Amino acid sequence: MKRILLISTRLIALTILYFVCFAIISGAFLSVSSEQTEPGQARVALLALLVVSVINTAVLAYITLRSRWAGWKIMLTLFIVFYGVVTVMTQIESAFFITRLPPGMLSRLFLAGAIMAAVFAPLVVLILGKGKSQSKESVYQSRLQMTAGSWGIKLSVIVVAYALIYFTFGYYIAWRNAAVRSYYGGNDPGSFVAQMTSVLRDTPTLLPLQVVRALMWTALAVPVIKMMKGAWWEAGLAVALLFGVLMNTQLLLPNPFMPHEVRMAHLLETATSNFLFGWLVVVVLLAGTSELARSKTRSTK
């Protein structure tokens, strides 16, 4: 009971710190207008930021508490994963699709995200009591130790799976929405095959971009898989939460560049597809390993 109360208190403190850090950094780097915000809009924005703060803090805290790493190692890992998932992977898409950003806004988004991750990642580690490095690590030293051939096969499977998930969810959840098509100035050709034909013809660089992003997603998943305690499914849950939840909560925040309906369509699309992809990455990378085999053996007994 005492431990639960202590962790709860620390989570509340971290949530407040997330809220304050995000508000200050966004106000300093991402302000785009001097116009007065309506009181109703301001309340909605503050409530959305509070929800985002609670969710993101919970995800990062779970990963930190269940990590077998501590000290600078988990601080650096948490910074890379936080910045990579929330900012880098998101703004790559923004740079490709959104052409209405004010001059310099994209670089400011990357800078603000880096500062937020650099400030908050160490706070999570320190406040949750994981700041002291451990002299030696315990188990799972062999996790993800594979031959180059195995890596090649598994990465190929992940790339193909990501492309299928990305374009399937993108078409059936986002592109079938009239508001999304209007926002991007496109139309629905009537079928997934026709849409893919149009994509490959009109934006031939989109498929190679998603191949690169699939590999980047995998690179972000690897340290999380290696550092998580427990069975393989805990690593799967951690990666799924990072990809499906942490990345997408920012779509809850009102912004002047994307209408509410478009944001909600993308939220449903990317939260579901990335959550699924996060699980898939872990299952594929651990497939054929002794750890996954032991887990399956126990489940059949």
PAMARPA-431037 format. One record per residue (C-alpha): x, y, z; residue in three letters. Coordinates in steps of 0.2 Angstrom, whole numbers, padded with zeros to 4 digits, always signed. Example, Ala and Ser with C-alpha at 12.3 -4.5 7.8 and 13.67 -1.06 7.14 Angstrom:
% residues 2
+0062-0022+0039ala;+0068-0005+0036ser;
END
This chain:
% residues 301
+0000+0000+0000met;+0014+0012+0004lys;+0023+0008-0012arg;+0007+0011-0022ile;+0004+0028-0013leu;+0022+0033-0016leu;+0022+0029-0035ile;+0005+0037-0037ser;+0012+0053-0029thr;+0027+0053-0041arg;+0016+0050-0056leu;+0005+0065-0051ile;+0021+0076-0049ala;+0027+0070-0066leu;+0011+0074-0074thr;+0011+0091-0067ile;+0029+0093-0073leu;+0025+0087-0091tyr;+0010+0099-0092phe;+0021+0114-0086val;+0036+0109-0097cys;+0025+0106-0113phe;+0016+0123-0110ala;+0032+0133-0108ile;+0042+0125-0122ile;+0027+0126-0134ser;+0024+0144-0130gly;+0042+0148-0132ala;+0045+0139-0149phe;+0028+0135-0157leu;+0017+0151-0155ser;+0011+0156-0172val;-0002+0170-0168ser;-0004+0185-0157ser;-0023+0184-0158glu;-0033+0183-0142gln;-0039+0165-0139thr;-0057+0163-0135glu;-0060+0157-0117pro;-0069+0142-0123gly;-0055+0137-0134gln;-0042+0140-0121ala;-0051+0128-0109arg;-0052+0115-0122val;-0034+0116-0126ala;-0029+0115-0107leu;-0040+0100-0104leu;-0033+0092-0120ala;-0015+0095-0113leu;-0020+0088-0096leu;-0026+0072-0104val;-0010+0071-0115val;+0001+0074-0099ser;-0008+0060-0090val;-0007+0048-0104ile;+0011+0051-0109asn;+0017+0051-0091thr;+0009+0035-0088ala;+0017+0026-0103val;+0034+0033-0100leu;+0033+0029-0081ala;+0027+0011-0085tyr;+0042+0008-0097ile;+0054+0016-0084thr;+0047+0006-0069leu;+0048-0011-0079arg;+0065-0007-0086ser;+0080-0017-0080arg;+0091-0003-0085trp;+0095+0012-0073ala;+0105+0028-0073gly;+0112+0036-0088trp;+0108+0021-0099lys;+0089+0022-0097ile;+0090+0041-0097met;+0098+0041-0114leu;+0087+0027-0120thr;+0071+0036-0114leu;+0077+0052-0123phe;+0080+0044-0139ile;+0063+0034-0139val;+0053+0049-0133phe;+0060+0061-0146tyr;+0060+0048-0160gly;+0043+0042-0157val;+0034+0059-0153val;+0044+0071-0164thr;+0055+0063-0177val;+0043+0050-0184met;+0028+0062-0183thr;+0037+0077-0191gln;+0044+0067-0205ile;+0026+0064-0210glu;+0022+0083-0208ser;+0036+0087-0219ala;+0030+0076-0233phe;+0011+0079-0232phe;+0008+0097-0224ile;+0014+0111-0236thr;+0005+0125-0226arg;+0017+0126-0211leu;+0024+0144-0208pro;+0042+0147-0213pro;+0054+0139-0200gly;+0040+0130-0191met;+0046+0113-0195leu;+0063+0116-0188ser;+0055+0123-0172arg;+0045+0108-0170leu;+0060+0097-0171phe;+0069+0109-0158leu;+0054+0110-0146ala;+0053+0091-0146gly;+0071+0088-0143ala;+0071+0100-0128ile;+0055+0092-0121met;+0063+0075-0122ala;+0079+0081-0115ala;+0071+0089-0100val;+0057+0076-0096phe;+0066+0060-0099ala;+0079+0063-0085pro;+0065+0069-0074leu;+0055+0053-0076val;+0070+0042-0072val;+0076+0052-0057leu;+0058+0055-0049ile;+0054+0036-0051leu;+0070+0031-0042gly;+0079+0024-0057lys;+0094+0037-0057gly;+0107+0026-0049lys;+0116+0014-0061ser;+0116-0004-0057gln;+0133-0013-0055ser;+0127-0028-0066lys;+0111-0033-0076glu;+0101-0048-0073ser;+0093-0058-0087val;+0089-0057-0105tyr;+0107-0054-0110gln;+0104-0065-0126ser;+0088-0055-0131arg;+0089-0050-0150leu;+0106-0059-0152gln;+0104-0065-0170met;+0114-0069-0186thr;+0115-0056-0200ala;+0104-0067-0210gly;+0091-0068-0197ser;+0091-0049-0195trp;+0089-0047-0214gly;+0074-0059-0215ile;+0065-0052-0200lys;+0068-0034-0206leu;+0061-0038-0223ser;+0046-0045-0215val;+0043-0030-0204ile;+0045-0018-0219val;+0033-0027-0230val;+0021-0028-0215ala;+0022-0010-0211tyr;+0019-0005-0229ala;+0003-0016-0229leu;-0003-0009-0212ile;+0001+0009-0216tyr;-0008+0010-0233phe;-0022-0001-0228thr;-0027+0008-0213phe;-0023+0025-0221gly;-0035+0021-0235tyr;-0049+0013-0226tyr;-0049+0023-0210ile;-0042+0040-0215ala;-0044+0042-0234trp;-0062+0037-0235arg;-0066+0052-0224asn;-0072+0067-0234ala;-0064+0080-0223ala;-0047+0071-0224val;-0048+0071-0243arg;-0053+0089-0244ser;-0039+0094-0232tyr;-0026+0086-0243tyr;-0035+0090-0260gly;-0037+0072-0265gly;-0051+0061-0271asn;-0056+0043-0268asp;-0054+0032-0283pro;-0066+0019-0276gly;-0055+0005-0271ser;-0039+0001-0262phe;-0030-0006-0278val;-0035+0010-0287ala;-0029+0021-0273gln;-0012+0012-0272met;-0010+0014-0291thr;-0013+0032-0289ser;-0001+0034-0275val;+0013+0025-0284leu;+0010+0036-0299arg;+0007+0053-0291asp;+0019+0051-0276thr;+0032+0038-0280pro;+0043+0043-0266thr;+0030+0039-0253leu;+0033+0020-0253leu;+0052+0022-0251pro;+0049+0034-0237leu;+0038+0021-0228gln;+0052+0008-0230val;+0064+0020-0221val;+0051+0024-0208arg;+0048+0005-0205ala;+0067+0003-0202leu;+0067+0018-0190met;+0052+0011-0180trp;+0062-0005-0178thr;+0077+0004-0172ala;+0067+0013-0159leu;+0059-0004-0153ala;+0076-0013-0151val;+0082-0004-0135pro;+0065-0005-0128val;+0064-0024-0131ile;+0081-0027-0124lys;+0078-0017-0108met;+0061-0023-0102met;+0059-0035-0088lys;+0047-0049-0088gly;+0041-0060-0102ala;+0041-0056-0121trp;+0023-0049-0120trp;+0029-0035-0108glu;+0041-0029-0122ala;+0027-0031-0134gly;+0015-0020-0124leu;+0029-0007-0121ala;+0032-0005-0139val;+0014-0005-0144ala;+0010+0009-0131leu;+0025+0019-0137leu;+0020+0017-0156phe;+0001+0018-0154gly;-0002+0029-0139val;+0013+0040-0136leu;+0015+0045-0154met;-0003+0050-0156asn;-0009+0059-0141thr;-0003+0075-0148gln;-0017+0074-0161leu;-0029+0077-0146leu;-0021+0095-0145leu;-0030+0108-0155pro;-0018+0116-0168asn;-0021+0130-0182pro;-0014+0118-0195phe;-0026+0103-0195met;-0045+0104-0192pro;-0053+0094-0178his;-0061+0081-0189glu;-0045+0078-0199val;-0035+0076-0183arg;-0048+0063-0176met;-0048+0053-0192ala;-0029+0052-0191his;-0029+0048-0173leu;-0040+0033-0176leu;-0030+0028-0191glu;-0012+0029-0183thr;-0017+0024-0165ala;-0024+0007-0171thr;-0011+0004-0185ser;+0004+0008-0175asn;-0002-0001-0159phe;-0004-0017-0170leu;+0013-0014-0178phe;+0021-0012-0162gly;+0016-0029-0157trp;+0021-0036-0174leu;+0038-0029-0173val;+0041-0038-0156val;+0034-0054-0161val;+0044-0054-0178val;+0060-0050-0169leu;+0058-0063-0155leu;+0051-0076-0167ala;+0062-0092-0166gly;+0071-0086-0150thr;+0072-0097-0135ser;+0062-0084-0125glu;+0047-0084-0136leu;+0048-0103-0137ala;+0048-0105-0118arg;+0033-0094-0117ser;+0023-0104-0130lys;+0028-0120-0121thr;+0022-0114-0104arg;+0006-0108-0112ser;+0002-0126-0118thr;+0005-0134-0102lys;
END
